[in-house]
């Protein structure tokens, strides 16, 4: 019974040691790799593969029995490595890739034993999480596109309103100028003001006219009534 348990423990230890070989090889590979191909990030909390093609062609075969970058990435995923953006350091090329794990840090190989390979249930959960993250990324992209479209429409509407306002103000100014010109013409062409009649004018007899217009008749009556009002005073 003890022998069986020892065998199981030994088998488990060997398996764990075998799994950790990938981590050890990866750690030393990044440590010793040409920095123009792959290197640690500035803070040492992640590593960057700058030239994926050259990395797969010349570096991977030195440590593993293949040159398939996709297989290498799959192994990293099994150990919960995260693929990050490479925009934290502007020196990295746009096509480079960056990976990180909280226990995979430059100068700390002693932390590698804390990295555990995910189980099948964890793997399924991890796949689901990645799918959710991808959906979230798509939503963010759609929001960015909608925001850009909305900004463009607002800019177009603002320009249209401003143009319409300028046109309306130009029409108003023209109308105002035309009204001012008409007012000036009316003031210069109107007849001079007639001085008010004196008492002598009012008392003078009005010579009858055989051909008085209604307007002249009304004017005579009004002047007579005005004269009477002055005398009573």
C-alpha positions, 0 to 999 in steps of 0.5 A, spaced: 500 500 500 505 504 501 509 502 495 502 504 491 502 511 494 509 512 493 508 511 486 502 515 485 506 521 489 512 520 485 508 520 478 505 526 480 511 529 482 514 527 475 508 530 471 508 536 475 516 537 474 514 535 466 509 541 466 514 546 469 519 544 464 515 548 459 515 554 464 522 553 465 524 553 458 520 559 456 523 563 462 530 562 460 528 563 452 526 570 454 532 571 458 537 569 453 533 571 447 536 576 442 532 583 444 530 585 437 526 578 437 523 577 444 525 581 451 522 582 457 518 589 458 520 595 461 517 593 468 519 586 468 512 584 469 511 581 462 515 579 455 514 581 448 515 578 442 517 583 437 518 579 431 513 573 431 516 570 424 523 570 426 521 568 433 517 561 431 523 560 425 529 561 429 528 561 437 522 556 438 526 550 435 532 551 440 527 550 446 521 546 443 521 540 438 517 545 433 516 552 430 509 553 431 507 559 434 500 558 435 502 551 439 506 556 443 501 561 445 496 555 446 501 552 452 501 559 455 493 559 455 493 553 459 497 556 464 493 562 464 498 567 461 494 573 458 495 577 452 496 584 453 496 590 448 503 592 446 502 600 447 505 601 453 512 601 450 512 605 444 518 602 442 515 595 440 512 594 433 505 594 431 505 587 430 508 585 436 505 581 442 505 581 449 504 576 454 504 576 462 502 572 468 503 575 475 508 569 477 512 570 471 517 576 472 524 577 470 529 575 475 524 571 479 524 564 477 523 562 484 515 564 482 514 559 477 512 553 481 506 557 483 504 557 476 498 552 475 496 549 469 488 550 468 484 544 469 478 542 463 473 545 467 477 551 468 479 551 461 472 551 459 470 557 464 477 560 461 474 559 454 467 562 456 471 568 459 475 570 453 468 569 449 465 574 453 471 579 453 471 579 445 464 581 446 465 586 450 471 588 446 466 588 440 461 593 444 467 598 445 469 598 438 461 599 436 461 605 441 467 608 438 464 608 431 457 610 434 461 616 437 465 618 431 458 618 427 455 622 432 460 627 433 460 628 425 453 629 425 453 634 430 459 638 427 455 637 420 448 640 424 452 645 427 455 648 421 448 648 417 445 652 423 451 657 423 450 658 415 442 658 416 443 664 421 448 668 417 444 667 411 438 670 415 442 675 418 444 677 411 437 678 409 435 682 415 440 687 414 438 688 407 431 689 409 433 694 414 437 698 410 432 698 405 427 700 410 432 706 412 433 708 405 425 709 404 425 713 411 430 718 408 427 719 402 420 720 405 423 725 410 427 729 404 421 729 399 415 731 404 412 738 403 415 744 408 410 745 414 405 750 414 405 755 420 399 755 424 393 761 422 393 767 425 387 771 428 387 775 423 387 769 418 381 766 422 377 773 422 378 774 415 372 773 411 372 767 406 370 769 399 365 764 396 367 759 391 363 756 386 367 750 385 370 748 392 372 741 393 369 737 399 376 737 402 376 745 401 369 746 404 371 741 410 377 745 411 373 752 411 368 749 416 374 747 421 377 754 421 371 757 422 370 753 428 377 754 431 376 762 430 369 762 434 373 758 439 378 763 440 373 769 441 370 765 446 376 765 450 
